[in-house]
Amino acid sequence: MKRRPLPAAAALVATAALLLTACGSGDGNSSDNDKIAGASQDSETAKESTEPSAGQAEDKPDGVDVSLPKDMNLVFDWEKPKDKNEAAAMDDAANFIRSIYRGVDQRTTEDASLVAYAIGDGLKYAKTQIEARLKGGWTATGTRRHYQATTRSASNGNSVEVAFCVDSTKFYSEEVKTGKVMKGTPSISDFDYFRLIMVKLPTGDDPWQASKVYVEGKAAKCR
């Protein structure tokens, strides 16, 4: 896995597995211990798929642009739950992930999609992920698969936990200036387990927003 050391200032709340990690060569500048902040990390593979599922949103859900270049392929290989709120929260969890990569592609932490689909610690997490890529001069290319999704509603109906696995074995770091793509041997470091806490005003028509992000890196249960 190709990872670049990050500045100490990136430690905002607690260390978390790098959401934007992409597979690459393991030279002296890389470290499997590189983490960045903005999410909580728990103490502690999947079959190949490149086709978008029914969870793949249009480019402008809720009127918000979350479009990405064709070579930045985010696959959401999951089925929507029957519960209406949980299905909507799952859709917007996917849009939250898209908003981060849109920020990477657009080279900004101020894209409208970020504030549409994130709030509080979720927004802090998203911006930290983007800033790490901007400072390192990196973007991403390839296919990143999200799968084995589950949902769980809070008793008050105002929040939903959306949990899922991530396979980044075919998702790579790319140098913006040179276009060089860093590839390497897939490993357990390419698999993460995410839990997003999605929240929404009970009477609002706005999208569900990620308020918390929890990441378990090197997730064997996702392999």
Secondary structure, 3 states (H helix, E strand, C coil): CECCCCCHHHCCCCEECCCCCEECCCCCCCCCCCCEECCEECCCCCCCCCCCCCCCCCCCHHHCCCCCCCCEEEEEECCCCCCHHHHHHHHHHHHHHHHHHHHHHHCCCCCHHHHHHECCHHHHHHHHHHHHHHHHCEEEEEEEEEEEEEEEECCCCCEEEEEEEEEEEEEEEEECCCCCEECCCCCHHHEEEEEEEEECCCCCCCCCEEEEEEEECCCHHHC
